[in-house]
Amino acid sequence: MNTYLLLALILSVASCVQGILGFGFGMISMSFAVLLFPIQEAVPLVTGYAVLVNAYLAYRLKESILLGGLGPILLGGLIGVP
């Protein structure tokens, strides 16, 4: 089976899990992508698709996103990042 076709299958399953549960794309896709590609290639591939999946979900669910609660989360994130 073609390597990129198998990667597309892995990313599709990971996208379904992300859409249903709200998390898990990186865990599932990286677990199997490193079996197909070296880690130096797998990380950028999975990261690019993760950004696309999350951007699509944010666009589709933009009415449900509460921006008022985002301030404390961002503040905590900025404090926690060295």
C-alpha positions, 0 to 999 in steps of 0.5 A, a space after each residue: 500500500 502506498 505510504 501516503 495513502 496509508 498516512 491519509 487513512 491515519 489522518 482521517 481516523 485521527 480527524 474523526 476522533 478529534 471531531 468527536 472527542 475534541 482531542 486526540 489528533 496528535 496522539 493517534 496520528 503521531 503514534 502511527 506516522 512515525 512507523 511510516 516516516 522518520 520523526 523529522 518528517 512526521 512531526 511537520 506533516 502531523 503538525 500541519 494537518 493538526 492546524 488545519 483540522 483545528 482551524 476547520 473545527 474552530 470555524 464550524 463551531 465559532 458560535 459556541 466559542 465563548 471569547 469572554 473566558 479566553 482571557 484567564 486561559 491566555 494569561 495562565 498560558 503566558 505565565 506558564 511559558 518561560 
